[in-house]
Amino acid sequence: MTARPVPWPGEPVDEDLPPAPAPHGPGDEAALRDRLAEAVDASDAPDVVFAVSRHGRRTLHSGGTAPPPAVAREDLRYEIGSASKTLTGLLLALLIRRGVLTGAEPAAACLDPGRPAGPHPVTLAHLVTHTAGLPALPADFVPRALPAWRTNPYARYPADRVTGTFLRHGPRHRPGTRWHYSNYGVSVLGHALAAATRTPWEDLLTGQVLRPLGLSGTALRAEDEKTDATGHRKDGRTPVPAFDAGGFAAAGAVRSTPHDLLTFLEAHLDPARSPAAGALRAVRVPVLRRGLGHRHVHTVAWFRHPTDGGPMYFHSGATLGQQAFLGFRPDTGTALAAVCTRRFRARDPFIATAYALLAGE
Protein backbone atom coordinates (compact mmCIF):
# COMPACT_ATOMS: atom_id res chain seq x y z
CA MET A 1 0.00 0.00 0.00
CA THR A 2 1.21 3.50 -0.80
CA ALA A 3 -0.36 6.45 0.95
CA ARG A 4 0.34 10.15 0.90
CA PRO A 5 -0.76 12.82 3.40
CA VAL A 6 -4.45 13.66 3.31
CA PRO A 7 -4.65 16.93 1.33
CA TRP A 8 -6.57 19.36 3.51
CA PRO A 9 -7.93 21.42 1.90
CA GLY A 10 -8.07 19.69 -1.45
CA GLU A 11 -9.02 20.95 -4.88
CA PRO A 12 -10.22 18.74 -7.74
CA VAL A 13 -7.98 18.07 -10.70
CA ASP A 14 -9.26 19.01 -14.14
CA GLU A 15 -10.76 15.60 -14.85
CA ASP A 16 -13.04 16.02 -11.84
CA LEU A 17 -14.66 19.23 -13.03
CA PRO A 18 -18.29 18.71 -14.08
CA PRO A 19 -18.97 19.04 -17.81
CA ALA A 20 -21.44 21.50 -19.29
CA PRO A 21 -25.00 20.17 -19.04
CA ALA A 22 -26.01 18.08 -22.03
CA PRO A 23 -29.62 18.01 -23.22
CA HIS A 24 -31.55 14.76 -23.00
CA GLY A 25 -34.36 14.02 -25.37
CA PRO A 26 -37.46 11.87 -24.83
CA GLY A 27 -35.64 8.84 -26.21
CA ASP A 28 -32.85 9.14 -23.66
CA GLU A 29 -35.38 9.48 -20.83
CA ALA A 30 -37.32 6.44 -22.00
CA ALA A 31 -34.14 4.38 -22.27
CA LEU A 32 -33.12 5.38 -18.75
CA ARG A 33 -36.51 4.43 -17.35
CA ASP A 34 -36.26 1.04 -19.04
CA ARG A 35 -32.82 0.45 -17.51
CA LEU A 36 -34.04 1.44 -14.06
CA ALA A 37 -37.03 -0.89 -14.36
CA GLU A 38 -34.68 -3.73 -15.34
CA ALA A 39 -32.43 -2.92 -12.38
CA VAL A 40 -35.34 -2.99 -9.95
CA ASP A 41 -36.54 -6.34 -11.29
CA ALA A 42 -33.04 -7.83 -11.20
CA SER A 43 -32.56 -6.86 -7.55
CA ASP A 44 -35.19 -9.39 -6.38
CA ALA A 45 -36.01 -7.72 -3.06
CA PRO A 46 -39.25 -6.82 -1.25
CA ASP A 47 -38.73 -3.09 -1.84
CA VAL A 48 -36.31 -1.54 -4.33
CA VAL A 49 -35.69 2.01 -5.50
CA PHE A 50 -33.22 3.13 -8.16
CA ALA A 51 -32.88 6.91 -8.33
CA VAL A 52 -30.80 8.76 -10.92
CA SER A 53 -29.97 12.43 -11.36
CA ARG A 54 -28.52 13.63 -14.67
CA HIS A 55 -27.45 17.27 -14.59
CA GLY A 56 -30.04 17.81 -11.85
CA ARG A 57 -32.92 16.08 -13.64
CA ARG A 58 -34.18 13.20 -11.51
CA THR A 59 -35.64 9.87 -12.59
CA LEU A 60 -36.80 7.32 -10.01
CA HIS A 61 -38.21 3.82 -10.42
CA SER A 62 -39.43 1.62 -7.58
CA GLY A 63 -40.89 -1.83 -7.21
CA GLY A 64 -40.30 -5.09 -5.42
CA THR A 65 -41.55 -8.56 -4.64
CA ALA A 66 -43.69 -7.41 -1.70
CA PRO A 67 -47.04 -5.63 -1.98
CA PRO A 68 -46.61 -1.85 -2.22
CA PRO A 69 -46.40 -0.23 1.24
CA ALA A 70 -48.83 2.43 2.43
CA VAL A 71 -46.20 5.11 1.82
CA ALA A 72 -44.64 5.23 -1.65
CA ARG A 73 -41.34 3.37 -1.75
CA GLU A 74 -39.43 6.40 -2.98
CA ASP A 75 -40.63 8.34 0.09
CA LEU A 76 -39.53 5.79 2.70
CA ARG A 77 -36.29 6.07 4.68
CA TYR A 78 -33.81 3.25 4.12
CA GLU A 79 -30.83 2.01 6.12
CA ILE A 80 -27.69 2.77 4.11
CA GLY A 81 -25.21 0.95 6.37
CA SER A 82 -21.58 1.61 5.53
CA ALA A 83 -22.49 4.24 2.95
CA SER A 84 -22.94 6.37 6.10
CA LYS A 85 -19.15 6.73 6.05
CA THR A 86 -19.44 9.17 3.15
CA LEU A 87 -21.24 11.60 5.46
CA THR A 88 -18.68 11.02 8.22
CA GLY A 89 -15.83 11.72 5.79
CA LEU A 90 -17.51 14.91 4.63
CA LEU A 91 -18.00 16.00 8.23
CA LEU A 92 -14.29 15.61 8.97
CA ALA A 93 -13.45 17.56 5.81
CA LEU A 94 -15.79 20.35 6.90
CA LEU A 95 -14.25 20.60 10.36
CA ILE A 96 -10.78 20.79 8.86
CA ARG A 97 -11.74 23.39 6.26
CA ARG A 98 -13.22 25.52 9.05
CA GLY A 99 -10.05 25.27 11.13
CA VAL A 100 -11.64 23.31 13.96
CA LEU A 101 -9.30 20.36 13.38
CA THR A 102 -6.32 19.46 11.19
CA GLY A 103 -6.82 15.70 10.73
CA ALA A 104 -3.43 15.04 12.34
CA GLU A 105 -4.82 14.94 15.89
CA PRO A 106 -4.21 11.66 17.76
CA ALA A 107 -7.61 10.07 18.28
CA ALA A 108 -6.67 8.91 21.78
CA ALA A 109 -5.88 12.49 22.82
CA CYS A 110 -9.29 13.63 21.61
CA LEU A 111 -10.99 10.90 23.64
CA ASP A 112 -8.71 11.20 26.66
CA PRO A 113 -7.15 14.69 26.85
CA GLY A 114 -3.70 14.67 28.40
CA ARG A 115 -2.88 11.16 27.27
CA PRO A 116 0.65 10.98 25.75
CA ALA A 117 0.48 10.58 21.97
CA GLY A 118 3.40 8.15 21.71
CA PRO A 119 5.73 7.82 18.71
CA HIS A 120 3.17 6.46 16.22
CA PRO A 121 -0.32 7.62 17.21
CA VAL A 122 -3.52 6.74 15.39
CA THR A 123 -4.69 10.03 13.90
CA LEU A 124 -8.10 11.14 12.66
CA ALA A 125 -6.77 10.91 9.10
CA HIS A 126 -5.72 7.29 9.68
CA LEU A 127 -9.18 6.41 10.94
CA VAL A 128 -11.10 7.93 8.03
CA THR A 129 -8.81 6.29 5.44
CA HIS A 130 -8.84 2.81 7.05
CA THR A 131 -5.08 2.94 7.66
CA ALA A 132 -5.15 3.02 11.47
CA GLY A 133 -4.04 -0.60 11.84
CA LEU A 134 -7.36 -1.58 13.44
CA PRO A 135 -9.37 -4.73 12.66
CA ALA A 136 -12.79 -4.60 11.01
CA LEU A 137 -14.42 -4.99 14.43
CA PRO A 138 -13.09 -5.11 18.02
CA ALA A 139 -11.68 -8.46 19.10
CA ASP A 140 -14.44 -9.04 21.65
CA PHE A 141 -17.28 -7.92 19.39
CA VAL A 142 -18.52 -11.38 18.36
CA PRO A 143 -18.79 -12.85 21.89
CA ARG A 144 -20.76 -9.82 23.09
CA ALA A 145 -22.95 -9.66 19.99
CA LEU A 146 -23.66 -13.37 19.62
CA PRO A 147 -26.87 -13.46 21.73
CA ALA A 148 -28.45 -10.94 19.32
CA TRP A 149 -26.67 -12.08 16.16
CA ARG A 150 -29.87 -12.44 14.10
CA THR A 151 -31.61 -9.35 15.45
CA ASN A 152 -29.37 -6.42 16.49
CA PRO A 153 -25.79 -7.46 17.33
CA TYR A 154 -24.30 -3.96 17.15
CA ALA A 155 -26.71 -2.71 19.80
CA ARG A 156 -24.88 -4.90 22.33
CA TYR A 157 -21.65 -2.95 21.80
CA PRO A 158 -22.28 0.62 23.05
CA ALA A 159 -20.21 3.75 22.58
CA ASP A 160 -18.24 3.51 25.83
CA ARG A 161 -17.23 -0.01 24.87
CA VAL A 162 -15.95 1.14 21.48
CA THR A 163 -13.87 3.96 22.92
CA GLY A 164 -12.72 1.99 25.95
CA THR A 165 -11.48 -0.88 23.82
CA PHE A 166 -9.64 1.52 21.54
CA LEU A 167 -7.93 3.28 24.43
CA ARG A 168 -6.89 0.01 26.09
CA HIS A 169 -5.62 -1.81 23.02
CA GLY A 170 -3.26 -0.43 20.41
CA PRO A 171 -3.45 -1.02 16.65
CA ARG A 172 -2.31 -4.30 15.13
CA HIS A 173 0.00 -2.55 12.68
CA ARG A 174 1.84 0.73 12.62
CA PRO A 175 -0.67 3.39 11.54
CA GLY A 176 -0.33 4.49 7.94
CA THR A 177 1.39 1.33 6.68
CA ARG A 178 -1.57 -0.89 5.72
CA TRP A 179 -5.12 -0.44 4.46
CA HIS A 180 -7.79 -2.56 6.13
CA TYR A 181 -11.48 -1.66 5.94
CA SER A 182 -12.65 -1.03 9.48
CA ASN A 183 -16.11 -0.25 10.84
CA TYR A 184 -14.36 -0.08 14.20
CA GLY A 185 -11.95 2.62 13.06
CA VAL A 186 -14.58 4.91 11.56
CA SER A 187 -16.70 4.48 14.68
CA VAL A 188 -13.76 5.58 16.83
CA LEU A 189 -13.41 8.57 14.51
CA GLY A 190 -17.01 9.57 15.19
CA HIS A 191 -16.50 9.46 18.93
CA ALA A 192 -13.22 11.39 18.61
CA LEU A 193 -14.90 14.14 16.57
CA ALA A 194 -17.73 14.37 19.09
CA ALA A 195 -15.23 14.61 21.95
CA ALA A 196 -13.02 17.16 20.18
CA THR A 197 -15.98 19.43 19.41
CA ARG A 198 -17.79 18.70 22.68
CA THR A 199 -20.91 17.93 20.68
CA PRO A 200 -22.94 14.69 20.66
CA TRP A 201 -22.48 12.79 17.40
CA GLU A 202 -26.07 13.12 16.24
CA ASP A 203 -26.06 16.88 16.88
CA LEU A 204 -22.69 17.27 15.20
CA LEU A 205 -23.67 15.43 12.01
CA THR A 206 -27.07 17.11 11.89
CA GLY A 207 -25.74 20.62 12.45
CA GLN A 208 -22.72 20.39 10.18
CA VAL A 209 -23.93 18.14 7.34
CA LEU A 210 -27.62 17.23 7.28
CA ARG A 211 -29.16 20.63 7.92
CA PRO A 212 -26.80 22.71 5.71
CA LEU A 213 -27.29 20.31 2.78
CA GLY A 214 -31.06 20.25 3.25
CA LEU A 215 -31.26 16.55 4.13
CA SER A 216 -34.46 16.76 6.16
CA GLY A 217 -35.40 13.14 5.40
CA THR A 218 -32.21 11.73 6.88
CA ALA A 219 -31.73 10.51 10.46
CA LEU A 220 -29.62 8.21 12.62
CA ARG A 221 -32.37 5.96 13.92
CA ALA A 222 -35.80 4.64 12.98
CA GLU A 223 -38.56 7.03 14.02
CA ASP A 224 -41.82 5.89 12.43
CA GLU A 225 -42.72 2.41 11.22
CA LYS A 226 -44.92 3.98 8.55
CA THR A 227 -42.09 5.92 6.92
CA ASP A 228 -39.05 3.80 7.81
CA ALA A 229 -38.55 0.92 5.39
CA THR A 230 -38.63 -2.57 6.91
CA GLY A 231 -35.67 -4.81 6.20
CA HIS A 232 -35.87 -8.55 5.52
CA ARG A 233 -33.68 -11.58 5.91
CA LYS A 234 -32.06 -13.34 2.98
CA ASP A 235 -35.31 -15.16 2.21
CA GLY A 236 -36.90 -11.83 1.29
CA ARG A 237 -39.96 -12.59 3.42
CA THR A 238 -38.99 -12.52 7.09
CA PRO A 239 -38.85 -8.96 8.49
CA VAL A 240 -36.02 -7.89 10.79
CA PRO A 241 -36.00 -5.14 13.46
CA ALA A 242 -34.80 -1.66 12.59
CA PHE A 243 -31.01 -1.51 12.69
CA ASP A 244 -29.45 -0.23 15.92
CA ALA A 245 -25.80 0.72 15.33
CA GLY A 246 -24.91 0.85 19.02
CA GLY A 247 -21.50 2.49 19.37
CA PHE A 248 -20.86 2.28 15.62
CA ALA A 249 -23.07 5.19 14.56
CA ALA A 250 -20.41 7.00 12.50
CA ALA A 251 -19.79 3.84 10.49
CA GLY A 252 -23.34 2.83 9.63
CA ALA A 253 -26.30 4.41 11.41
CA VAL A 254 -27.67 6.71 8.70
CA ARG A 255 -31.08 6.08 7.13
CA SER A 256 -32.35 8.29 4.36
CA THR A 257 -34.86 8.73 1.56
CA PRO A 258 -33.85 8.25 -2.09
CA HIS A 259 -34.52 11.95 -2.73
CA ASP A 260 -32.26 13.01 0.14
CA LEU A 261 -29.54 10.68 -1.11
CA LEU A 262 -29.73 12.29 -4.55
CA THR A 263 -29.52 15.73 -2.94
CA PHE A 264 -26.38 14.61 -1.11
CA LEU A 265 -24.82 13.25 -4.31
CA GLU A 266 -25.82 16.26 -6.40
CA ALA A 267 -23.91 18.46 -3.95
CA HIS A 268 -20.77 16.46 -4.80
CA LEU A 269 -21.38 16.96 -8.52
CA ASP A 270 -21.82 20.73 -8.18
CA PRO A 271 -19.99 21.87 -5.04
CA ALA A 272 -20.13 25.54 -5.98
CA ARG A 273 -23.84 25.66 -5.15
CA SER A 274 -23.29 24.30 -1.63
CA PRO A 275 -22.26 25.99 1.63
CA ALA A 276 -19.84 23.06 2.00
CA ALA A 277 -18.12 23.69 -1.35
CA GLY A 278 -14.52 23.36 -0.17
CA ALA A 279 -15.13 20.15 1.75
CA LEU A 280 -17.12 18.63 -1.11
CA ARG A 281 -14.17 19.24 -3.42
CA ALA A 282 -11.73 17.89 -0.84
CA VAL A 283 -13.47 14.53 -0.46
CA ARG A 284 -13.05 13.89 -4.22
CA VAL A 285 -9.25 14.15 -4.12
CA PRO A 286 -7.35 10.80 -4.16
CA VAL A 287 -5.43 10.30 -0.91
CA LEU A 288 -4.48 6.63 -1.02
CA ARG A 289 -3.55 4.05 -3.64
CA ARG A 290 -3.18 0.35 -2.90
CA GLY A 291 -3.12 -3.08 -4.48
CA LEU A 292 -1.24 -4.46 -7.46
CA GLY A 293 -0.11 -1.52 -9.56
CA HIS A 294 -1.79 0.81 -7.08
CA ARG A 295 -4.99 0.26 -9.01
CA HIS A 296 -7.30 0.79 -6.04
CA VAL A 297 -7.78 4.49 -5.39
CA HIS A 298 -9.51 5.99 -2.37
CA THR A 299 -10.52 9.47 -1.32
CA VAL A 300 -11.38 10.53 2.22
CA ALA A 301 -14.94 9.28 1.77
CA TRP A 302 -15.24 7.35 -1.49
CA PHE A 303 -13.93 4.45 -3.52
CA ARG A 304 -12.76 5.83 -6.87
CA HIS A 305 -12.69 3.78 -10.09
CA PRO A 306 -11.78 4.87 -13.61
CA THR A 307 -14.18 4.94 -16.55
CA ASP A 308 -13.62 5.87 -20.19
CA GLY A 309 -14.74 9.44 -19.49
CA GLY A 310 -13.23 10.01 -16.04
CA PRO A 311 -13.47 8.77 -12.45
CA MET A 312 -16.59 7.49 -10.75
CA TYR A 313 -17.02 7.65 -6.99
CA PHE A 314 -19.07 5.15 -5.02
CA HIS A 315 -19.74 3.48 -1.68
CA SER A 316 -22.08 0.64 -0.80
CA GLY A 317 -23.56 -0.40 2.51
CA ALA A 318 -25.59 -3.14 4.15
CA THR A 319 -27.34 -3.82 7.43
CA LEU A 320 -29.03 -7.01 8.61
CA GLY A 321 -31.98 -6.41 6.34
CA GLN A 322 -31.18 -3.69 3.81
CA GLN A 323 -28.62 -2.62 1.21
CA ALA A 324 -27.64 0.66 -0.41
CA PHE A 325 -25.38 1.95 -3.17
CA LEU A 326 -24.36 5.58 -3.66
CA GLY A 327 -22.27 6.90 -6.52
CA PHE A 328 -21.62 9.79 -8.86
CA ARG A 329 -19.75 10.57 -12.07
CA PRO A 330 -18.59 14.14 -12.65
CA ASP A 331 -17.84 13.45 -16.33
CA THR A 332 -21.49 12.72 -17.12
CA GLY A 333 -23.10 14.78 -14.35
CA THR A 334 -24.77 11.61 -13.09
CA ALA A 335 -25.65 10.56 -9.54
CA LEU A 336 -27.14 7.20 -8.56
CA ALA A 337 -28.76 6.16 -5.30
CA ALA A 338 -30.12 2.63 -4.99
CA VAL A 339 -31.72 0.97 -1.95
CA CYS A 340 -33.40 -2.36 -1.24
CA THR A 341 -34.89 -4.20 1.74
CA ARG A 342 -33.28 -7.63 1.56
CA ARG A 343 -30.16 -8.76 3.37
CA PHE A 344 -27.10 -9.37 1.22
CA ARG A 345 -26.70 -13.00 0.16
CA ALA A 346 -24.22 -14.99 -1.91
CA ARG A 347 -24.12 -13.74 -5.52
CA ASP A 348 -26.59 -11.00 -4.65
CA PRO A 349 -27.29 -8.97 -7.81
CA PHE A 350 -28.16 -5.64 -6.21
CA ILE A 351 -24.75 -3.95 -5.77
CA ALA A 352 -23.39 -5.29 -9.06
CA THR A 353 -26.48 -4.01 -10.89
CA ALA A 354 -26.16 -0.54 -9.36
CA TYR A 355 -22.43 -0.35 -10.07
CA ALA A 356 -22.89 -1.40 -13.70
CA LEU A 357 -25.67 1.14 -14.18
CA LEU A 358 -23.49 4.01 -12.94
CA ALA A 359 -20.44 2.81 -14.84
CA GLY A 360 -22.45 2.56 -18.04
CA GLU A 361 -21.61 -1.10 -18.54
DOTIKOL-614319 format. One record per atom (N, C-alpha, C): x, y, z. Coordinates in steps of 0.02 Angstrom, whole numbers, plus 50000, padded with zeros to 5 digits. Example, Ala and Ser with C-alpha at 12.3 -4.5 7.8 and 13.67 -1.06 7.14 Angstrom:
506604971650390506154977550390506604983550390506424988850354506844994750357506455000250394
END
This chain:
500424994150000500005000050000500445006250000500275011149960500605017549960500105022949978500275026950027499825032250047500205038850050499865044250038500175050850045499745054850093500005060350121499625064150170498945066250143498445066150185497775068350165497805075750149497605077750088497675084650066497115089250091497215092150149496715096850175496975103850168496625108450136496045107150095496245104650027495805101149993495975098449928495565101849873495845102149814495495104849756495475099349703494945098849664494895093749613495375095049555495625089749526496015090449465495535091549407495805093249349495375095049293494875089749274495085083349279494625078049257494015077549302494045080549362493485080149408492985085749398493145090749357492675096149348492065093949310491465095849331490865093649296490815096549226490585092749177490515095249110489915099849103489875103449048489285107549035488685103049028488105105049053487505100849048487355099148976487175092748965486995090448899486245089148896485925091148844485195090048839485035082748831484465080748857484225073848850483535074048819483465070348766482825070148731482375064848760481755064448735481275059448758481535052248751481915051048699482185044248689482675042348743483105047048763483575045748817483215044348883482695048348896482315047448958481965040748959481685038748904481345032248900481835026548909482435027148879482935021948886483165021348959483245027048993483445026949062482915023649105482285025249094481745022249133481725014649123481865012449062481875005249048482445001949087483025005149089483595002349125483465002149200483145007249225482985007249297482475001849313481985000949270481494995549282481824988749281482294987749236482664981449233483084980449296483384985849321483794985449381483374983649442482784986649447482334985049503482134977749501481944975349442481734968349436482314963549452482904965249429483484960949440483684960449513483514965549553483724965749623483374960649666482754958549647482414953049681482374954249756482074959749777481994961449847481294963949860481064963749922480374965949937480234973149916480714977549928480634984649908481294986849877481254990049819481854992349784481704999149754482195003649759482155010049725482825011449692482815013149628483395015649592483245022849573483675027449595483565034549584484175037549549484065041049494484605043849454484495051249445485035055149449485025062149432485525063349377485295066349322485745068249266485705075749257486265079149274486275086449270485685089449307485515086449365484985089149408484295086649391484205083049336483545080449318483485073349346482985072349388482915066049424482425061149391482615054849394482185049349371482215043849423481635041949449481605036649499481145031049476481335024849493480905019149479480915014649540480335012449562480295008149621479865002049606479944997049647479554990849640479784985949693479644979649681479854974649729479404968549728479604963449765479234957249768478674957449819478684962349863478164963049915477614967649890477014967149919476484971949901476714979049916476494983849877476694990849889476514993049960476964996449995476804998950062476315004750060476065006750118475585012150121475895018750098476535019750114476905025650091477305023650029477315027749979477685026149918478405024349933478655019349899479335016849913479865022349907479785026849859480295032049851480265037249906479745037049949479695041750005479885038650072480025032250073480245028950135480965030650150481165029650214481865030450234482175023550240482755022750210483105016250206483765016550244483945010850272484595010150306485135009650253485635014050257486165013850206486805010750231486815008450293487395004850318488045008550309488545005150282489215008050277489265014050230488765015150188488755021250148488705027450192488535026450256488535031950305489225035050311489745031150296490435033750302490565039550256490185040150202490285045850158490075052350192489585052150235489385058050273489885059550328490165054250359490665055150411491295058250382491505055850322492085058650290491995065950272491395067650248491255074550231491255078950294490995076250349491005080050412491715081650433492165076850430492865078150448493165083450402493025082850338493285087850290493025094850307492395095350326492105101750345492455104750406492565100550457492875103050518493595105350505493935101950459494615103950443494615110450402494175110950354494135116950313493975123150356493585122050409493395127650453493905129050508494455125250508494975126350556494855123650625494335119650633494185116650698494685111150714494885107250662495355101850669495845102050610496365097850615496845097350559496835090450526496575085450561496595078550536497185074750564497695078450590498295075250617498235073950692497675075750722497595074750795497595067350812497955065250864497895058350888497195057150915496875051850892496195050450914496165049250989496675045951017496675044551089496675051051130497035056151105497065062451141496395066051138496025065251084495365068151080494895064951131494955058251137494515054551182494725055051255495375055851266495645056051333496175061551336495955067851342496425073551342496975072651395497595074151375498155073451420498525066951411498225062251375498565055851363499165057051317499755054251332500325054951288500185051851219500395055251166500245052951099500665046851079501275046351105501705040751085502035042151018502495037850998502875039150936502475038250872501975033750872501595032350811500835032250827500555038050840499845038150860499375036950802498785034350818498245033750770497915040650764497945043550705497665050250695496955049750665496615055450664495955055750633495995053950559496525056150526496615054550455496715047150444497075043750489497145036550484496465033050489496055035350536495415032050547494955032750487494915038650457494455039650402494685036050338495335034850332495595031450272495725024050283495505021250338495585014050352496325011950354496755016350378497465014750383497705015150455497255014550503497435015150574497735008850603497725003350565497984997050592497484993350636496844995250632496324992150672495974986650633495704981650667495314976450633494644979050611494274975050574493604977050551493144978450609493194974350661492794975150722493234973550782493064976050841493464974550901493504966950913494044964850945494164957750955493614954350994493304957951041492784954851082492084956251056492024958750995491364960450969490914954250963491164949050931490744943150918490474940050982490894938751033490614935851095490054940051126490134946651125489624950951155489004951251111489094950951045488524951750999488154945350986488454939651000488174933250981487454932051004487264933951066486574932751086486044936351043486254941651009485784945350966486004945250893486354939850874486664939650808486174940350750485564937750759485074937850705484574943650711484664947750763484204953350772484564960050771484974961550822485324967950825485984967250862486474963950831487114962750866487494969050885487474974250843487854980250858487584983950918486944983150932486644986550990486954984151056487264978251056487564975551116488274978151128488504982451083489174985251090489114992951090489004995951148488865003151152489485007451143489375013951143489905018851129490485018351178490335017851243490885017651291491315011351283491005006051257491384999951244491865001051184491615004351133492035005751074492635009951093492515015451128493075019851146493525016751199493235013151246493645010051298494105004751269493855000751223494264995651191494834998851152494675004251116495185007651077495735010451122495545013451177496035016451222496465011251258496185005351269496555000151304497014996051259496824995451196497194991051151497444994951090498084994351077498374997951020498214994550954498404997750899498284994950832498704988750820498484984650773498854978550756499474980050715499444985450677500004987350634500154994650644500754996650626500925003750631500455007850587500135012950616499675016950577499995019850514499605019750459499835022450397500215017650352500305011450374500705006750334500275001650297499645000550319499214995650286498504998250282498154996150230497444997850223497034991750242496564992750287496114987250306495434990450324494924988850286494264991750297494024990350368493824995650403493674994950474493074998950496492524995550510491954998850542492155001450611492574997750644492824999650710493185006350706493645007050658494035013150653493605019350640493135018850593492715024650578492255026250637492055021250674491655022450734492055026250787492685024250796493125027950842493195035150818493255036150753493305042850726492695047050746492095044250740491495047950759491515050150832491725045650875491755047350947492305052550959492855052150922493395056950931493175063950907492805064250852492555070750829492055073750878491625069550905491145071950954491495074551016492015070951038492385073151097492775079551084493085079951025493495085851009493075092151003492455091350979492015097150970491535098151029491555093451076491105093551134490375093851112490225089851062489545089751034489345082451023488765080351046488535073451033488535072050958488685065850940488765064050870488155065850827487565064250851486965065650812486895073150800487025077150852486975084450844487515087050797488105084150802488665086350760488525085050686488315078950670488165077250601487575081150575487065081850616486465085650595486625092950582486995096050628487135103150623487635104950568488115100450556488645102050509488515099350439488135093950432488045090750367487305090550346486885087450385486195086250364485805092650353485815097050402485425103250396485695107850342486355109150338486605113550285486475111050215486475104450206486355101550139485625100450125485195102050173484475101250162484225094150164484555089850203484375082750207483885081650264483275084250255482775083850308482475076850316482565072550266482305065750270482815060650291483345063050323483905058650344483975058850420484085053050450484135052550523484615046950542484735046150606485195041050631484845035250666484185035450665483815029850696483115029650666482795023850672482105023250649481645027350694481165030850663480725035150701479985033550692479805030750636479095029450622479035023350577478695018250600478645012150561478275013150495477895018650490477545019950428478005022850374478525026350395478955029650346479665026850345479825022350391480475019050391480405012150358480775010950305480735004650269480904998850315480574993250306480694987250346481154982550308481694980650341482164975950310481934968850315482244964450277482074957350276482694953050274482614946950298483164942150296483304940050223483774935550215483974933350149483404930250109482904927450146482354924250111481884929350078481964935750094481554940850064480844941150091480704937350143480024937050171479994938750245480514936650282480514937450355480774944350374480354948550406480584955250425481084954950481481504960050485481994960550539481884967350574482094967950637482004974350673482414979850640482214985950653482604991750630483314991350657483794993050616484494992550635484674997350690485024994850741485284998850796486034998350793486385003750777487105003650766487495003550831487175004350888487545004350951488085009650951488705007750968489255012550969489575013650901489275011050848489575011450781489195016250736488895021450766488475026050728488825029250669489445031550679489805035050625489955030450566489945024050578490115019250525489505016650488488885017350516488335014150481487635015550506487515021050541486855022150571486365025950527486605029050473486165033550435485615029850398485025032750399484465030450357484195036550321484005035650258483825041450218483345039650162483015044750135482575043750078482975043950013482735040849960483085041349896483175048549872482675052849884482745059749863483295063349903483335062149967483875065050007484555062649984484605056249968485235053449945485445056649879484975057949834485135061549772485365068649787485035071949834485245078749853485965078749878486135073849919486815073149945487315072049887487145067749841487595066249785487645072249736487085075549725487095081349680487555086849707487595087449773488045092349803488775090749785488945084349780489625082349760489745083949686489235083449645489315084849574489385092349561489085096449602489095103649591489235107249657489855106549682490015109349748489895116949753489985120449698489945127749701489275130249727488745126349720488085128349742487965126849817488455123849849488355121549918488755125749968488485126550029488875129950081489485125950103489525119650082490085115350100490545114250040490595119349996490945118549933491655115949940492055118949984492745116849992492815109750014492405107650063492435100750088492205095750035491695097649997491445093249944491975092049891492365097249876492925096249829493475091949861493605093049924494135089549958494015081949960493395079849970493265072749977493285069049909493395072749854493475069449789494215068449771494665071149810495375070749794495665064049816496015060349772496325054049792496835055149847496815050949899497295051549954497675045049966497455039649935497765033249949497695028749888498235025249872498235020249818498505013749846498195008249828498415001749855498304996349803498544990349820498444984649776498964984249721498924978949682499384977749627499364983549578499924986749567499944992449522499594998549549499464998549615499105004149646498455005649610498115000349589497505001349549496895003349591496915002149656496355003949698496475010949727496035015549710496115022549730495555024349779495735027949831495255030049881495315037449894494745040549909494745047349934494585047050008494485052650040494315052650111493655049050124493195049250076492535046450089492305041350037492655040649981492385036749926492895031949896492645026449868493035022349824493025025749756493575025549719493625029249656493875024449602493475023349551493665018949496493675022849430494095020949383494115024449319493565022049273493355026449228492915024749172493215027849110492925026549052493195029448990493185037048991492705040049026492635047249026492935050749085493125047049137493395050049198493215045849258493385048049318493275043949377492535043649399492355038049428491715037449462491855036149536491425038849578491495038249651490895034449678491025029849724490465025849749490615023049818490085020949852490135017449916489495013549925489555007349946488965003249960488895002250035488334999350055488224998050125487694992750135487704989550193487214984350208487114983850283486494982550302486334980950372486074973750373485734971850427485494964950431484894963750386484594969050359484014967950317483954972550257484454976850246484414981650191485094982650158485084985350097485694986950061485614993750027486194996850013486185003349979486815004049937486755008049884487315009749841487255017149824487795020949835487825027949817488415029049770488315033149719488875034549674488735040549630489275043449603489195048949557489775049249508489635052149450490125052849396490145060149373490665063749390490705070749367490725071449291491015066549256491085067249183490415067249147489925063949175489255063649144488735067449184488935070449241488455073949282487925069449311488105063149324487625058049346487725056049418487175055549455487185052849523486695047049526486865041949565486435036049572486375034149645485765033449669485625030849735485155024849727485355019249755484945013149751484875010149820484275007849837484145004849903483694998749894483754994049939483304988249938483244985350008482714981550020482554979050087482634971450091483204968950071483364961950078484094961350098484234957150146484924956250168485354953350113485984955650111486454953150061486534945650067486554942250010486654935050008487164933449954487394927249953487894925149905487654926549834488094929549794487944931349724487334935949718487254940249769486704945049767486804949849709486274951049669486364955149609486324962649621486094964849680485924971849690486514976649679487064975649716487624980249712487934980149642488014974149614488304973649547487874977149495487224976649502486764980049456486834987549461486864990149522486924997349532487594999849506488124996249519488794998249497488814998549420488554993349388488554993049315488144998749285487595000449316487175005749291487535012449292487885013849348488255020149353488855020249306489195014449301489785014049258489625014149184488985012949168488775012849098488955006449063489025001049102489194994549073488584990949046
END
